[in-house]
C-alpha cells in the first residue's frame, strides 16, 4: 500500500550538450509525491518500479475508501442500537 501520487514530468539531464535538452524537449521522468511530517516530498521513480507503485497506490485508495465506509457503518449501527 502507498499513499501519494505519481506524475510524469520532463526534466533536463546533466549532459552539457544534450540535443533533447537544448531543443526544450528534455527527458521523461516519473515522480512520486507524498506527505511526510506535514511536508510535501517528491522522489524519482525508476521505470521498472512504475507498475508496482501504481498497484500500491491503488491498494492504498481502496483501503481508504473501506475505512471511510466502516466509519459510516459504525455510526449507523450505533444509531440503530439506540432506537
PyMOL Python script that loads the backbone (N, CA, C, O; Angstrom):
from pymol import cmd

cmd.read_pdbstr("""\
ATOM      1  N   UNK A   1       0.832  -1.179   0.000  1.00  0.00           N
ATOM      2  CA  UNK A   1       0.000   0.000   0.000  1.00  0.00           C
ATOM      3  C   UNK A   1       0.879   1.246   0.000  1.00  0.00           C
ATOM      4  O   UNK A   1       1.978   1.254   0.556  1.00  0.00           O
ATOM      5  N   UNK A   2       0.385   2.259  -0.615  1.00  0.00           N
ATOM      6  CA  UNK A   2       1.077   3.543  -0.615  1.00  0.00           C
ATOM      7  C   UNK A   2       0.036   4.649  -0.691  1.00  0.00           C
ATOM      8  O   UNK A   2      -1.077   4.446  -1.176  1.00  0.00           O
ATOM      9  N   UNK A   3       0.416   5.814  -0.207  1.00  0.00           N
ATOM     10  CA  UNK A   3      -0.453   6.982  -0.300  1.00  0.00           C
ATOM     11  C   UNK A   3       0.363   8.107  -0.919  1.00  0.00           C
ATOM     12  O   UNK A   3       1.460   8.420  -0.458  1.00  0.00           O
ATOM     13  N   UNK A   4      -0.178   8.703  -1.958  1.00  0.00           N
ATOM     14  CA  UNK A   4       0.526   9.769  -2.651  1.00  0.00           C
ATOM     15  C   UNK A   4       0.039   9.834  -4.080  1.00  0.00           C
ATOM     16  O   UNK A   4      -1.086   9.435  -4.382  1.00  0.00           O
ATOM     17  N   UNK A   5       0.901  10.347  -4.972  1.00  0.00           N
ATOM     18  CA  UNK A   5       0.522  10.436  -6.383  1.00  0.00           C
ATOM     19  C   UNK A   5       1.756  10.297  -7.261  1.00  0.00           C
ATOM     20  O   UNK A   5       2.883  10.546  -6.833  1.00  0.00           O
ATOM     21  N   UNK A   6       1.509   9.892  -8.496  1.00  0.00           N
ATOM     22  CA  UNK A   6       2.570   9.780  -9.495  1.00  0.00           C
ATOM     23  C   UNK A   6       2.361  10.838 -10.562  1.00  0.00           C
ATOM     24  O   UNK A   6       1.230  11.126 -10.954  1.00  0.00           O
ATOM     25  N   UNK A   7       3.446  11.408 -11.023  1.00  0.00           N
ATOM     26  CA  UNK A   7       3.358  12.412 -12.087  1.00  0.00           C
ATOM     27  C   UNK A   7       4.471  12.171 -13.099  1.00  0.00           C
ATOM     28  O   UNK A   7       5.631  11.978 -12.737  1.00  0.00           O
ATOM     29  N   UNK A   8       4.093  12.186 -14.378  1.00  0.00           N
ATOM     30  CA  UNK A   8       5.103  12.107 -15.434  1.00  0.00           C
ATOM     31  C   UNK A   8       5.515  13.538 -15.759  1.00  0.00           C
ATOM     32  O   UNK A   8       4.675  14.389 -16.049  1.00  0.00           O
ATOM     33  N   UNK A   9       6.807  13.786 -15.707  1.00  0.00           N
ATOM     34  CA  UNK A   9       7.336  15.124 -15.973  1.00  0.00           C
ATOM     35  C   UNK A   9       8.470  15.013 -16.986  1.00  0.00           C
ATOM     36  O   UNK A   9       8.895  13.910 -17.329  1.00  0.00           O
ATOM     37  N   UNK A  10       8.948  16.130 -17.453  1.00  0.00           N
ATOM     38  CA  UNK A  10      10.110  16.177 -18.342  1.00  0.00           C
ATOM     39  C   UNK A  10      11.149  17.045 -17.654  1.00  0.00           C
ATOM     40  O   UNK A  10      10.880  18.179 -17.258  1.00  0.00           O
ATOM     41  N   UNK A  11      12.365  16.472 -17.519  1.00  0.00           N
ATOM     42  CA  UNK A  11      13.429  17.168 -16.793  1.00  0.00           C
ATOM     43  C   UNK A  11      14.697  17.231 -17.633  1.00  0.00           C
ATOM     44  O   UNK A  11      14.942  16.353 -18.461  1.00  0.00           O
ATOM     45  N   UNK A  12      15.498  18.261 -17.424  1.00  0.00           N
ATOM     46  CA  UNK A  12      16.777  18.319 -18.131  1.00  0.00           C
ATOM     47  C   UNK A  12      17.771  17.332 -17.504  1.00  0.00           C
ATOM     48  O   UNK A  12      17.675  16.998 -16.323  1.00  0.00           O
ATOM     49  N   UNK A  13      18.711  16.883 -18.310  1.00  0.00           N
ATOM     50  CA  UNK A  13      19.733  15.983 -17.787  1.00  0.00           C
ATOM     51  C   UNK A  13      20.993  16.783 -17.426  1.00  0.00           C
ATOM     52  O   UNK A  13      20.984  18.013 -17.481  1.00  0.00           O
ATOM     53  N   UNK A  14      22.065  16.092 -17.061  1.00  0.00           N
ATOM     54  CA  UNK A  14      23.289  16.781 -16.632  1.00  0.00           C
ATOM     55  C   UNK A  14      24.300  16.946 -17.771  1.00  0.00           C
ATOM     56  O   UNK A  14      25.336  17.585 -17.586  1.00  0.00           O
ATOM     57  N   UNK A  15      24.011  16.376 -18.948  1.00  0.00           N
ATOM     58  CA  UNK A  15      24.951  16.495 -20.069  1.00  0.00           C
ATOM     59  C   UNK A  15      24.903  17.919 -20.623  1.00  0.00           C
ATOM     60  O   UNK A  15      23.825  18.432 -20.922  1.00  0.00           O
ATOM     61  N   UNK A  16      26.038  18.545 -20.759  1.00  0.00           N
ATOM     62  CA  UNK A  16      26.050  19.953 -21.184  1.00  0.00           C
ATOM     63  C   UNK A  16      25.537  20.194 -22.607  1.00  0.00           C
ATOM     64  O   UNK A  16      24.944  21.243 -22.857  1.00  0.00           O
ATOM     65  N   UNK A  17      25.737  19.275 -23.539  1.00  0.00           N
ATOM     66  CA  UNK A  17      25.320  19.496 -24.930  1.00  0.00           C
ATOM     67  C   UNK A  17      24.251  18.508 -25.371  1.00  0.00           C
ATOM     68  O   UNK A  17      24.263  18.057 -26.516  1.00  0.00           O
ATOM     69  N   UNK A  18      23.352  18.176 -24.505  1.00  0.00           N
ATOM     70  CA  UNK A  18      22.297  17.216 -24.830  1.00  0.00           C
ATOM     71  C   UNK A  18      21.340  17.835 -25.845  1.00  0.00           C
ATOM     72  O   UNK A  18      20.765  18.891 -25.582  1.00  0.00           O
ATOM     73  N   UNK A  19      21.162  17.195 -26.999  1.00  0.00           N
ATOM     74  CA  UNK A  19      20.264  17.751 -28.022  1.00  0.00           C
ATOM     75  C   UNK A  19      18.811  17.862 -27.545  1.00  0.00           C
ATOM     76  O   UNK A  19      18.125  18.833 -27.864  1.00  0.00           O
ATOM     77  N   UNK A  20      18.349  16.880 -26.790  1.00  0.00           N
ATOM     78  CA  UNK A  20      16.958  16.915 -26.319  1.00  0.00           C
ATOM     79  C   UNK A  20      16.739  18.094 -25.375  1.00  0.00           C
ATOM     80  O   UNK A  20      15.733  18.795 -25.482  1.00  0.00           O
ATOM     81  N   UNK A  21      17.659  18.312 -24.469  1.00  0.00           N
ATOM     82  CA  UNK A  21      17.520  19.417 -23.516  1.00  0.00           C
ATOM     83  C   UNK A  21      17.670  20.762 -24.218  1.00  0.00           C
ATOM     84  O   UNK A  21      16.955  21.717 -23.916  1.00  0.00           O
ATOM     85  N   UNK A  22      18.606  20.823 -25.154  1.00  0.00           N
ATOM     86  CA  UNK A  22      18.834  22.072 -25.877  1.00  0.00           C
ATOM     87  C   UNK A  22      17.617  22.466 -26.709  1.00  0.00           C
ATOM     88  O   UNK A  22      17.318  23.651 -26.859  1.00  0.00           O
ATOM     89  N   UNK A  23      16.911  21.462 -27.251  1.00  0.00           N
ATOM     90  CA  UNK A  23      15.734  21.751 -28.070  1.00  0.00           C
ATOM     91  C   UNK A  23      14.498  22.046 -27.214  1.00  0.00           C
ATOM     92  O   UNK A  23      13.465  22.464 -27.735  1.00  0.00           O
ATOM     93  N   UNK A  24      14.608  21.824 -25.893  1.00  0.00           N
ATOM     94  CA  UNK A  24      13.494  22.099 -24.997  1.00  0.00           C
ATOM     95  C   UNK A  24      12.625  20.885 -24.704  1.00  0.00           C
ATOM     96  O   UNK A  24      11.677  20.981 -23.925  1.00  0.00           O
ATOM     97  N   UNK A  25      12.934  19.733 -25.320  1.00  0.00           N
ATOM     98  CA  UNK A  25      12.117  18.540 -25.100  1.00  0.00           C
ATOM     99  C   UNK A  25      12.414  17.856 -23.767  1.00  0.00           C
ATOM    100  O   UNK A  25      11.519  17.262 -23.165  1.00  0.00           O
ATOM    101  N   UNK A  26      13.647  17.933 -23.307  1.00  0.00           N
ATOM    102  CA  UNK A  26      14.079  17.333 -22.041  1.00  0.00           C
ATOM    103  C   UNK A  26      13.829  15.827 -22.024  1.00  0.00           C
ATOM    104  O   UNK A  26      13.602  15.230 -23.076  1.00  0.00           O
ATOM    105  N   UNK A  27      13.866  15.207 -20.848  1.00  0.00           N
ATOM    106  CA  UNK A  27      13.749  13.757 -20.731  1.00  0.00           C
ATOM    107  C   UNK A  27      12.591  13.387 -19.805  1.00  0.00           C
ATOM    108  O   UNK A  27      12.391  14.029 -18.774  1.00  0.00           O
ATOM    109  N   UNK A  28      11.817  12.338 -20.174  1.00  0.00           N
ATOM    110  CA  UNK A  28      10.693  11.947 -19.323  1.00  0.00           C
ATOM    111  C   UNK A  28      11.187  11.358 -18.000  1.00  0.00           C
ATOM    112  O   UNK A  28      12.204  10.666 -17.954  1.00  0.00           O
ATOM    113  N   UNK A  29      10.455  11.643 -16.937  1.00  0.00           N
ATOM    114  CA  UNK A  29      10.763  11.094 -15.606  1.00  0.00           C
ATOM    115  C   UNK A  29       9.447  10.899 -14.869  1.00  0.00           C
ATOM    116  O   UNK A  29       8.442  11.539 -15.181  1.00  0.00           O
ATOM    117  N   UNK A  30       9.470  10.011 -13.896  1.00  0.00           N
ATOM    118  CA  UNK A  30       8.290   9.727 -13.090  1.00  0.00           C
ATOM    119  C   UNK A  30       8.595  10.121 -11.655  1.00  0.00           C
ATOM    120  O   UNK A  30       9.600   9.691 -11.088  1.00  0.00           O
ATOM    121  N   UNK A  31       7.716  10.953 -11.056  1.00  0.00           N
ATOM    122  CA  UNK A  31       7.910  11.402  -9.681  1.00  0.00           C
ATOM    123  C   UNK A  31       6.774  10.910  -8.796  1.00  0.00           C
ATOM    124  O   UNK A  31       5.605  10.946  -9.181  1.00  0.00           O
ATOM    125  N   UNK A  32       7.134  10.455  -7.615  1.00  0.00           N
ATOM    126  CA  UNK A  32       6.180  10.030  -6.592  1.00  0.00           C
ATOM    127  C   UNK A  32       6.139  11.129  -5.546  1.00  0.00           C
ATOM    128  O   UNK A  32       7.165  11.455  -4.950  1.00  0.00           O
ATOM    129  N   UNK A  33       4.964  11.708  -5.316  1.00  0.00           N
ATOM    130  CA  UNK A  33       4.786  12.772  -4.322  1.00  0.00           C
ATOM    131  C   UNK A  33       3.990  12.224  -3.155  1.00  0.00           C
ATOM    132  O   UNK A  33       2.996  11.523  -3.345  1.00  0.00           O
ATOM    133  N   UNK A  34       4.427  12.543  -1.951  1.00  0.00           N
ATOM    134  CA  UNK A  34       3.741  12.097  -0.745  1.00  0.00           C
ATOM    135  C   UNK A  34       4.006  13.097   0.365  1.00  0.00           C
ATOM    136  O   UNK A  34       4.854  13.979   0.227  1.00  0.00           O
ATOM    137  N   UNK A  35       3.282  12.959   1.465  1.00  0.00           N
ATOM    138  CA  UNK A  35       3.438  13.869   2.588  1.00  0.00           C
ATOM    139  C   UNK A  35       4.187  13.163   3.704  1.00  0.00           C
ATOM    140  O   UNK A  35       3.848  12.043   4.085  1.00  0.00           O
ATOM    141  N   UNK A  36       5.212  13.833   4.225  1.00  0.00           N
ATOM    142  CA  UNK A  36       5.977  13.318   5.361  1.00  0.00           C
ATOM    143  C   UNK A  36       6.053  14.426   6.409  1.00  0.00           C
ATOM    144  O   UNK A  36       6.591  15.504   6.154  1.00  0.00           O
ATOM    145  N   UNK A  37       5.513  14.147   7.572  1.00  0.00           N
ATOM    146  CA  UNK A  37       5.507  15.099   8.685  1.00  0.00           C
ATOM    147  C   UNK A  37       4.946  16.456   8.251  1.00  0.00           C
ATOM    148  O   UNK A  37       5.481  17.509   8.598  1.00  0.00           O
ATOM    149  N   UNK A  38       3.853  16.402   7.481  1.00  0.00           N
ATOM    150  CA  UNK A  38       3.169  17.617   7.059  1.00  0.00           C
ATOM    151  C   UNK A  38       3.797  18.353   5.894  1.00  0.00           C
ATOM    152  O   UNK A  38       3.309  19.413   5.503  1.00  0.00           O
ATOM    153  N   UNK A  39       4.873  17.814   5.327  1.00  0.00           N
ATOM    154  CA  UNK A  39       5.533  18.474   4.194  1.00  0.00           C
ATOM    155  C   UNK A  39       5.479  17.588   2.963  1.00  0.00           C
ATOM    156  O   UNK A  39       5.569  16.364   3.056  1.00  0.00           O
ATOM    157  N   UNK A  40       5.329  18.227   1.804  1.00  0.00           N
ATOM    158  CA  UNK A  40       5.266  17.510   0.535  1.00  0.00           C
ATOM    159  C   UNK A  40       6.670  17.092   0.129  1.00  0.00           C
ATOM    160  O   UNK A  40       7.593  17.907   0.141  1.00  0.00           O
ATOM    161  N   UNK A  41       6.834  15.803  -0.237  1.00  0.00           N
ATOM    162  CA  UNK A  41       8.123  15.258  -0.649  1.00  0.00           C
ATOM    163  C   UNK A  41       7.938  14.614  -2.018  1.00  0.00           C
ATOM    164  O   UNK A  41       6.915  13.976  -2.266  1.00  0.00           O
ATOM    165  N   UNK A  42       8.910  14.771  -2.902  1.00  0.00           N
ATOM    166  CA  UNK A  42       8.880  14.143  -4.224  1.00  0.00           C
ATOM    167  C   UNK A  42      10.122  13.288  -4.395  1.00  0.00           C
ATOM    168  O   UNK A  42      11.224  13.691  -4.024  1.00  0.00           O
ATOM    169  N   UNK A  43       9.934  12.108  -4.958  1.00  0.00           N
ATOM    170  CA  UNK A  43      11.039  11.192  -5.198  1.00  0.00           C
ATOM    171  C   UNK A  43      10.962  10.665  -6.618  1.00  0.00           C
ATOM    172  O   UNK A  43       9.876  10.404  -7.137  1.00  0.00           O
ATOM    173  N   UNK A  44      12.120  10.511  -7.243  1.00  0.00           N
ATOM    174  CA  UNK A  44      12.220   9.929  -8.575  1.00  0.00           C
ATOM    175  C   UNK A  44      11.883   8.446  -8.480  1.00  0.00           C
ATOM    176  O   UNK A  44      12.294   7.777  -7.531  1.00  0.00           O
ATOM    177  N   UNK A  45      11.136   7.925  -9.460  1.00  0.00           N
ATOM    178  CA  UNK A  45      10.763   6.512  -9.501  1.00  0.00           C
ATOM    179  C   UNK A  45      11.400   5.879 -10.740  1.00  0.00           C
ATOM    180  O   UNK A  45      11.139   6.318 -11.860  1.00  0.00           O
ATOM    181  N   UNK A  46      12.232   4.854 -10.550  1.00  0.00           N
ATOM    182  CA  UNK A  46      12.783   4.147 -11.712  1.00  0.00           C
ATOM    183  C   UNK A  46      11.656   3.506 -12.531  1.00  0.00           C
ATOM    184  O   UNK A  46      10.648   3.072 -11.973  1.00  0.00           O
ATOM    185  N   UNK A  47      11.830   3.449 -13.833  1.00  0.00           N
ATOM    186  CA  UNK A  47      10.790   2.948 -14.736  1.00  0.00           C
ATOM    187  C   UNK A  47      10.331   1.541 -14.360  1.00  0.00           C
ATOM    188  O   UNK A  47       9.146   1.229 -14.479  1.00  0.00           O
ATOM    189  N   UNK A  48      11.247   0.691 -13.911  1.00  0.00           N
ATOM    190  CA  UNK A  48      10.873  -0.692 -13.599  1.00  0.00           C
ATOM    191  C   UNK A  48       9.990  -0.794 -12.355  1.00  0.00           C
ATOM    192  O   UNK A  48       9.398  -1.848 -12.122  1.00  0.00           O
ATOM    193  N   UNK A  49       9.883   0.268 -11.549  1.00  0.00           N
ATOM    194  CA  UNK A  49       9.028   0.242 -10.356  1.00  0.00           C
ATOM    195  C   UNK A  49       7.662   0.890 -10.578  1.00  0.00           C
ATOM    196  O   UNK A  49       6.825   0.880  -9.676  1.00  0.00           O
ATOM    197  N   UNK A  50       7.427   1.451 -11.760  1.00  0.00           N
ATOM    198  CA  UNK A  50       6.177   2.168 -12.004  1.00  0.00           C
ATOM    199  C   UNK A  50       4.949   1.286 -11.769  1.00  0.00           C
ATOM    200  O   UNK A  50       4.022   1.701 -11.073  1.00  0.00           O
ATOM    201  N   UNK A  51       4.926   0.084 -12.335  1.00  0.00           N
ATOM    202  CA  UNK A  51       3.773  -0.798 -12.190  1.00  0.00           C
ATOM    203  C   UNK A  51       3.506  -1.174 -10.739  1.00  0.00           C
ATOM    204  O   UNK A  51       2.362  -1.164 -10.286  1.00  0.00           O
ATOM    205  N   UNK A  52       4.561  -1.502 -10.023  1.00  0.00           N
ATOM    206  CA  UNK A  52       4.427  -1.882  -8.613  1.00  0.00           C
ATOM    207  C   UNK A  52       3.899  -0.718  -7.774  1.00  0.00           C
ATOM    208  O   UNK A  52       3.034  -0.904  -6.919  1.00  0.00           O
ATOM    209  N   UNK A  53       4.425   0.479  -8.026  1.00  0.00           N
ATOM    210  CA  UNK A  53       3.984   1.645  -7.264  1.00  0.00           C
ATOM    211  C   UNK A  53       2.539   2.016  -7.600  1.00  0.00           C
ATOM    212  O   UNK A  53       1.779   2.399  -6.710  1.00  0.00           O
ATOM    213  N   UNK A  54       2.153   1.906  -8.868  1.00  0.00           N
ATOM    214  CA  UNK A  54       0.755   2.182  -9.240  1.00  0.00           C
ATOM    215  C   UNK A  54      -0.187   1.205  -8.532  1.00  0.00           C
ATOM    216  O   UNK A  54      -1.260   1.596  -8.072  1.00  0.00           O
ATOM    217  N   UNK A  55       0.213  -0.051  -8.446  1.00  0.00           N
ATOM    218  CA  UNK A  55      -0.599  -1.049  -7.745  1.00  0.00           C
ATOM    219  C   UNK A  55      -0.690  -0.715  -6.253  1.00  0.00           C
ATOM    220  O   UNK A  55      -1.762  -0.824  -5.658  1.00  0.00           O
ATOM    221  N   UNK A  56       0.422  -0.313  -5.653  1.00  0.00           N
ATOM    222  CA  UNK A  56       0.429   0.058  -4.234  1.00  0.00           C
ATOM    223  C   UNK A  56      -0.468   1.265  -3.983  1.00  0.00           C
ATOM    224  O   UNK A  56      -1.178   1.302  -2.979  1.00  0.00           O
ATOM    225  N   UNK A  57      -0.448   2.249  -4.875  1.00  0.00           N
ATOM    226  CA  UNK A  57      -1.307   3.427  -4.729  1.00  0.00           C
ATOM    227  C   UNK A  57      -2.779   3.046  -4.851  1.00  0.00           C
ATOM    228  O   UNK A  57      -3.617   3.554  -4.107  1.00  0.00           O
ATOM    229  N   UNK A  58      -3.093   2.154  -5.788  1.00  0.00           N
ATOM    230  CA  UNK A  58      -4.477   1.703  -5.944  1.00  0.00           C
ATOM    231  C   UNK A  58      -4.938   0.964  -4.686  1.00  0.00           C
ATOM    232  O   UNK A  58      -6.059   1.167  -4.220  1.00  0.00           O
ATOM    233  N   UNK A  59      -4.082   0.116  -4.143  1.00  0.00           N
ATOM    234  CA  UNK A  59      -4.414  -0.594  -2.903  1.00  0.00           C
ATOM    235  C   UNK A  59      -4.649   0.390  -1.758  1.00  0.00           C
ATOM    236  O   UNK A  59      -5.574   0.209  -0.966  1.00  0.00           O
ATOM    237  N   UNK A  60      -3.831   1.413  -1.670  1.00  0.00           N
ATOM    238  CA  UNK A  60      -3.982   2.423  -0.623  1.00  0.00           C
ATOM    239  C   UNK A  60      -5.312   3.155  -0.740  1.00  0.00           C
ATOM    240  O   UNK A  60      -5.966   3.422   0.268  1.00  0.00           O
ATOM    241  N   UNK A  61      -5.718   3.483  -1.978  1.00  0.00           N
ATOM    242  CA  UNK A  61      -7.001   4.161  -2.189  1.00  0.00           C
ATOM    243  C   UNK A  61      -8.167   3.253  -1.791  1.00  0.00           C
ATOM    244  O   UNK A  61      -9.148   3.713  -1.207  1.00  0.00           O
ATOM    245  N   UNK A  62      -8.053   1.973  -2.109  1.00  0.00           N
ATOM    246  CA  UNK A  62      -9.113   1.028  -1.744  1.00  0.00           C
ATOM    247  C   UNK A  62      -9.240   0.922  -0.222  1.00  0.00           C
ATOM    248  O   UNK A  62     -10.351   0.881   0.307  1.00  0.00           O
ATOM    249  N   UNK A  63      -8.119   0.879   0.472  1.00  0.00           N
ATOM    250  CA  UNK A  63      -8.146   0.808   1.938  1.00  0.00           C
ATOM    251  C   UNK A  63      -8.765   2.073   2.516  1.00  0.00           C
ATOM    252  O   UNK A  63      -9.570   1.987   3.444  1.00  0.00           O
ATOM    253  N   UNK A  64      -8.413   3.242   1.993  1.00  0.00           N
ATOM    254  CA  UNK A  64      -9.003   4.494   2.477  1.00  0.00           C
ATOM    255  C   UNK A  64     -10.512   4.515   2.273  1.00  0.00           C
ATOM    256  O   UNK A  64     -11.254   4.938   3.160  1.00  0.00           O
ATOM    257  N   UNK A  65     -10.971   4.058   1.102  1.00  0.00           N
ATOM    258  CA  UNK A  65     -12.418   4.011   0.843  1.00  0.00           C
ATOM    259  C   UNK A  65     -13.103   3.071   1.838  1.00  0.00           C
ATOM    260  O   UNK A  65     -14.170   3.387   2.364  1.00  0.00           O
ATOM    261  N   UNK A  66     -12.492   1.933   2.087  1.00  0.00           N
ATOM    262  CA  UNK A  66     -13.094   0.961   3.006  1.00  0.00           C
ATOM    263  C   UNK A  66     -13.126   1.506   4.429  1.00  0.00           C
ATOM    264  O   UNK A  66     -14.109   1.293   5.140  1.00  0.00           O
ATOM    265  N   UNK A  67     -12.085   2.197   4.860  1.00  0.00           N
ATOM    266  CA  UNK A  67     -12.078   2.789   6.197  1.00  0.00           C
ATOM    267  C   UNK A  67     -13.191   3.817   6.357  1.00  0.00           C
ATOM    268  O   UNK A  67     -13.854   3.867   7.393  1.00  0.00           O
ATOM    269  N   UNK A  68     -13.392   4.631   5.333  1.00  0.00           N
ATOM    270  CA  UNK A  68     -14.467   5.620   5.386  1.00  0.00           C
ATOM    271  C   UNK A  68     -15.815   4.918   5.471  1.00  0.00           C
ATOM    272  O   UNK A  68     -16.703   5.349   6.206  1.00  0.00           O
ATOM    273  N   UNK A  69     -15.959   3.842   4.718  1.00  0.00           N
ATOM    274  CA  UNK A  69     -17.195   3.073   4.728  1.00  0.00           C
ATOM    275  C   UNK A  69     -17.438   2.463   6.110  1.00  0.00           C
ATOM    276  O   UNK A  69     -18.561   2.490   6.612  1.00  0.00           O
ATOM    277  N   UNK A  70     -16.397   1.918   6.716  1.00  0.00           N
ATOM    278  CA  UNK A  70     -16.539   1.299   8.033  1.00  0.00           C
ATOM    279  C   UNK A  70     -16.941   2.317   9.096  1.00  0.00           C
ATOM    280  O   UNK A  70     -17.742   2.011   9.979  1.00  0.00           O
ATOM    281  N   UNK A  71     -16.393   3.515   9.014  1.00  0.00           N
ATOM    282  CA  UNK A  71     -16.762   4.564   9.963  1.00  0.00           C
ATOM    283  C   UNK A  71     -18.234   4.911   9.845  1.00  0.00           C
ATOM    284  O   UNK A  71     -18.923   5.087  10.850  1.00  0.00           O
ATOM    285  N   UNK A  72     -18.705   5.007   8.633  1.00  0.00           N
ATOM    286  CA  UNK A  72     -20.115   5.305   8.381  1.00  0.00           C
ATOM    287  C   UNK A  72     -21.012   4.174   8.900  1.00  0.00           C
ATOM    288  O   UNK A  72     -22.051   4.422   9.511  1.00  0.00           O
ATOM    289  N   UNK A  73     -20.591   2.929   8.646  1.00  0.00           N
ATOM    290  CA  UNK A  73     -21.368   1.774   9.108  1.00  0.00           C
ATOM    291  C   UNK A  73     -21.401   1.698  10.631  1.00  0.00           C
ATOM    292  O   UNK A  73     -22.429   1.349  11.213  1.00  0.00           O
ATOM    293  N   UNK A  74     -20.294   2.021  11.274  1.00  0.00           N
ATOM    294  CA  UNK A  74     -20.227   2.008  12.737  1.00  0.00           C
ATOM    295  C   UNK A  74     -21.229   2.993  13.329  1.00  0.00           C
ATOM    296  O   UNK A  74     -21.950   2.665  14.272  1.00  0.00           O
ATOM    297  N   UNK A  75     -21.269   4.182  12.780  1.00  0.00           N
ATOM    298  CA  UNK A  75     -22.194   5.200  13.254  1.00  0.00           C
ATOM    299  C   UNK A  75     -23.649   4.762  13.029  1.00  0.00           C
ATOM    300  O   UNK A  75     -24.503   4.956  13.894  1.00  0.00           O
ATOM    301  N   UNK A  76     -23.914   4.178  11.874  1.00  0.00           N
ATOM    302  CA  UNK A  76     -25.267   3.721  11.557  1.00  0.00           C
ATOM    303  C   UNK A  76     -25.706   2.619  12.526  1.00  0.00           C
ATOM    304  O   UNK A  76     -26.847   2.628  12.989  1.00  0.00           O
ATOM    305  N   UNK A  77     -24.825   1.683  12.834  1.00  0.00           N
ATOM    306  CA  UNK A  77     -25.157   0.615  13.791  1.00  0.00           C
ATOM    307  C   UNK A  77     -25.419   1.178  15.185  1.00  0.00           C
ATOM    308  O   UNK A  77     -26.327   0.728  15.884  1.00  0.00           O
ATOM    309  N   UNK A  78     -24.628   2.151  15.578  1.00  0.00           N
ATOM    310  CA  UNK A  78     -24.819   2.786  16.881  1.00  0.00           C
ATOM    311  C   UNK A  78     -26.209   3.426  16.955  1.00  0.00           C
ATOM    312  O   UNK A  78     -26.916   3.280  17.952  1.00  0.00           O
ATOM    313  N   UNK A  79     -26.585   4.125  15.904  1.00  0.00           N
ATOM    314  CA  UNK A  79     -27.897   4.781  15.865  1.00  0.00           C
ATOM    315  C   UNK A  79     -29.032   3.758  15.912  1.00  0.00           C
ATOM    316  O   UNK A  79     -30.048   3.994  16.565  1.00  0.00           O
ATOM    317  N   UNK A  80     -28.871   2.646  15.238  1.00  0.00           N
ATOM    318  CA  UNK A  80     -29.897   1.585  15.226  1.00  0.00           C
ATOM    319  C   UNK A  80     -30.041   0.958  16.608  1.00  0.00           C
ATOM    320  O   UNK A  80     -31.155   0.635  17.020  1.00  0.00           O
ATOM    321  N   UNK A  81     -28.948   0.780  17.325  1.00  0.00           N
ATOM    322  CA  UNK A  81     -28.980   0.179  18.658  1.00  0.00           C
ATOM    323  C   UNK A  81     -29.657   1.098  19.666  1.00  0.00           C
ATOM    324  O   UNK A  81     -30.314   0.629  20.595  1.00  0.00           O
ATOM    325  N   UNK A  82     -29.502   2.381  19.489  1.00  0.00           N
ATOM    326  CA  UNK A  82     -30.113   3.353  20.412  1.00  0.00           C
ATOM    327  C   UNK A  82     -31.615   3.420  20.229  1.00  0.00           C
ATOM    328  O   UNK A  82     -32.329   3.776  21.166  1.00  0.00           O
ATOM    329  N   UNK A  83     -32.113   3.091  19.051  1.00  0.00           N
ATOM    330  CA  UNK A  83     -33.553   3.203  18.768  1.00  0.00           C
ATOM    331  C   UNK A  83     -34.345   2.122  19.476  1.00  0.00           C
ATOM    332  O   UNK A  83     -35.568   2.068  19.348  1.00  0.00           O
TER     333      UNK A  83
END
""", "prot")
cmd.dss("prot")
cmd.show_as("cartoon", "prot")
cmd.util.cbc("prot")
cmd.orient("prot")
